[in-house]
Amino acid sequence: MFSFQESTTRAFANDRRYVDGDISQSVRLVRVLNRMEALILPRTIAAQAVKRSPEIPTPAKVRAGAGIYARLAFNALNDAILG
């Protein structure tokens, strides 16, 4: 469960999250997680979860977040129907 009490980087450092494999792929995964957390979380919560939050204009953030949640709902619906 993601409670966003600590940053992604801190969670990896404290062995709460781990990636088995190539270090460069792990770094990319952390960057992707940071970007996604910055997109879908409100700024106050993202400040706890992400060390440095990118400056994303609010309309772009809402559009991107809505797209992420729409894909999540679509995939969940497909899994329920086909599953």
GROMACS elastic network, one bead per residue, 0.5 to 0.9 nm:
[ bonds ]
;  ai    aj funct       b0    kb
    2     5     6  0.82223   500
    3     6     6  0.81124   500
    3    49     6  0.86975   500
    4     7     6  0.67430   500
    4     8     6  0.83018   500
    4    45     6  0.72211   500
    4    46     6  0.77824   500
    4    48     6  0.64790   500
    4    50     6  0.86186   500
    5    45     6  0.87184   500
    5    48     6  0.63408   500
    5    49     6  0.65007   500
    6     9     6  0.82837   500
    6    10     6  0.62652   500
    6    11     6  0.64816   500
    6    48     6  0.61046   500
    6    49     6  0.54417   500
    6    50     6  0.80384   500
    7    10     6  0.51495   500
    7    11     6  0.61863   500
    7    12     6  0.87434   500
    7    34     6  0.84748   500
    7    46     6  0.88864   500
    7    47     6  0.86567   500
    7    48     6  0.63019   500
    7    50     6  0.51041   500
    7    51     6  0.62581   500
    8    11     6  0.50843   500
    8    12     6  0.63669   500
    8    13     6  0.86917   500
    8    17     6  0.81010   500
    8    30     6  0.66515   500
    8    33     6  0.74236   500
    8    34     6  0.70121   500
    8    49     6  0.65144   500
    8    50     6  0.66862   500
    8    51     6  0.82161   500
    9    12     6  0.52221   500
    9    13     6  0.62565   500
    9    14     6  0.87227   500
    9    30     6  0.70150   500
    9    34     6  0.89388   500
    9    50     6  0.81895   500
    9    51     6  0.79547   500
   10    14     6  0.61008   500
   10    15     6  0.85580   500
   10    16     6  0.85669   500
   11    14     6  0.51438   500
   11    15     6  0.61646   500
   11    16     6  0.50415   500
   11    17     6  0.56604   500
   11    18     6  0.84095   500
   12    15     6  0.50898   500
   12    16     6  0.58826   500
   12    18     6  0.58197   500
   12    19     6  0.85077   500
   12    30     6  0.89163   500
   13    16     6  0.76496   500
   13    17     6  0.81288   500
   13    18     6  0.87672   500
   14    17     6  0.77558   500
   15    18     6  0.62319   500
   18    26     6  0.85411   500
   19    22     6  0.83147   500
   19    23     6  0.84220   500
   19    25     6  0.87303   500
   19    26     6  0.61839   500
   19    29     6  0.87922   500
   20    23     6  0.85562   500
   20    26     6  0.82007   500
   21    24     6  0.88663   500
   21    25     6  0.75257   500
   21    26     6  0.75294   500
   22    25     6  0.53520   500
   22    26     6  0.64349   500
   22    27     6  0.89513   500
   23    27     6  0.63005   500
   23    28     6  0.86961   500
   24    27     6  0.51540   500
   24    28     6  0.63542   500
   24    29     6  0.86792   500
   25    28     6  0.50511   500
   25    29     6  0.61636   500
   25    30     6  0.87322   500
   26    30     6  0.62963   500
   26    31     6  0.87100   500
   27    30     6  0.51588   500
   27    31     6  0.63516   500
   27    32     6  0.87215   500
   28    31     6  0.50694   500
   28    32     6  0.61840   500
   28    33     6  0.86006   500
   29    32     6  0.50694   500
   29    33     6  0.61211   500
   29    34     6  0.85447   500
   30    33     6  0.50706   500
   30    34     6  0.60795   500
   30    35     6  0.85753   500
   31    34     6  0.50702   500
   31    35     6  0.61436   500
   31    36     6  0.85722   500
   32    35     6  0.51308   500
   32    36     6  0.61049   500
   32    37     6  0.85223   500
   33    36     6  0.51167   500
   33    37     6  0.60007   500
   33    38     6  0.84692   500
   33    50     6  0.89584   500
   34    37     6  0.51568   500
   34    38     6  0.61060   500
   34    39     6  0.86314   500
   34    46     6  0.88522   500
   34    49     6  0.78307   500
   34    50     6  0.58100   500
   34    51     6  0.83194   500
   34    52     6  0.85850   500
   34    53     6  0.78105   500
   35    38     6  0.51045   500
   35    39     6  0.62751   500
   35    40     6  0.88690   500
   35    50     6  0.84776   500
   35    53     6  0.78860   500
   35    54     6  0.77218   500
   36    39     6  0.50173   500
   36    40     6  0.62026   500
   36    41     6  0.83483   500
   36    65     6  0.84571   500
   36    68     6  0.87726   500
   37    40     6  0.54035   500
   37    41     6  0.56802   500
   37    42     6  0.89509   500
   37    46     6  0.64075   500
   37    49     6  0.72484   500
   37    50     6  0.72422   500
   37    53     6  0.89259   500
   38    41     6  0.57856   500
   38    42     6  0.77173   500
   38    43     6  0.73407   500
   38    45     6  0.89682   500
   38    46     6  0.56083   500
   38    47     6  0.83509   500
   38    49     6  0.83011   500
   38    50     6  0.70690   500
   38    53     6  0.60502   500
   38    54     6  0.71374   500
   38    56     6  0.84344   500
   38    61     6  0.84550   500
   39    42     6  0.80563   500
   39    43     6  0.89277   500
   39    46     6  0.85600   500
   39    56     6  0.79746   500
   39    60     6  0.88539   500
   39    61     6  0.55467   500
   39    62     6  0.78089   500
   39    64     6  0.66720   500
   39    65     6  0.57242   500
   39    68     6  0.89436   500
   40    46     6  0.85095   500
   40    61     6  0.75340   500
   40    62     6  0.80636   500
   40    64     6  0.78676   500
   40    66     6  0.82863   500
   40    68     6  0.78962   500
   40    69     6  0.84803   500
   41    44     6  0.80900   500
   41    45     6  0.62247   500
   41    46     6  0.55289   500
   41    49     6  0.89817   500
   41    65     6  0.84194   500
   42    45     6  0.55615   500
   42    46     6  0.60077   500
   42    47     6  0.86418   500
   43    47     6  0.60747   500
   43    48     6  0.89611   500
   43    53     6  0.82657   500
   44    47     6  0.53381   500
   44    48     6  0.71851   500
   45    48     6  0.54293   500
   45    49     6  0.65269   500
   45    50     6  0.87135   500
   46    50     6  0.56255   500
   46    51     6  0.85808   500
   46    52     6  0.89918   500
   46    53     6  0.70884   500
   47    50     6  0.55388   500
   47    51     6  0.67891   500
   47    52     6  0.73765   500
   47    53     6  0.67013   500
   48    51     6  0.72594   500
   49    53     6  0.89789   500
   50    53     6  0.58881   500
   53    56     6  0.85670   500
   56    59     6  0.84578   500
   56    60     6  0.66608   500
   56    61     6  0.60864   500
   57    60     6  0.54742   500
   57    61     6  0.61544   500
   57    62     6  0.87473   500
   58    62     6  0.60934   500
   58    63     6  0.85912   500
   59    62     6  0.51685   500
   59    63     6  0.61948   500
   59    64     6  0.86046   500
   60    63     6  0.51277   500
   60    64     6  0.60608   500
   60    65     6  0.84148   500
   61    64     6  0.52191   500
   61    65     6  0.59412   500
   61    66     6  0.84013   500
   62    65     6  0.51205   500
   62    66     6  0.59531   500
   62    67     6  0.85074   500
   63    66     6  0.51704   500
   63    67     6  0.62007   500
   63    68     6  0.87395   500
   64    67     6  0.50840   500
   64    68     6  0.62876   500
   64    69     6  0.87367   500
   65    68     6  0.51062   500
   65    69     6  0.62168   500
   65    70     6  0.84761   500
   66    69     6  0.51619   500
   66    70     6  0.59391   500
   66    71     6  0.85700   500
   67    70     6  0.50219   500
   67    71     6  0.61794   500
   67    72     6  0.85318   500
   68    71     6  0.52875   500
   68    72     6  0.62012   500
   68    73     6  0.87181   500
   69    73     6  0.61228   500
   69    74     6  0.84928   500
   70    73     6  0.51439   500
   70    74     6  0.60516   500
   70    75     6  0.85679   500
   71    75     6  0.60371   500
   71    76     6  0.84716   500
   72    75     6  0.52411   500
   72    76     6  0.61470   500
   72    77     6  0.85843   500
   73    76     6  0.50685   500
   73    77     6  0.60622   500
   73    78     6  0.85575   500
   74    77     6  0.51182   500
   74    78     6  0.61714   500
   74    79     6  0.86283   500
   75    78     6  0.50426   500
   75    79     6  0.61242   500
   75    80     6  0.85757   500
   76    79     6  0.51014   500
   76    80     6  0.61794   500
   76    81     6  0.86781   500
   77    80     6  0.50623   500
   77    81     6  0.61882   500
   77    82     6  0.84878   500
   78    81     6  0.51465   500
   78    82     6  0.58120   500
   78    83     6  0.74762   500
   79    82     6  0.52298   500
   80    83     6  0.51671   500
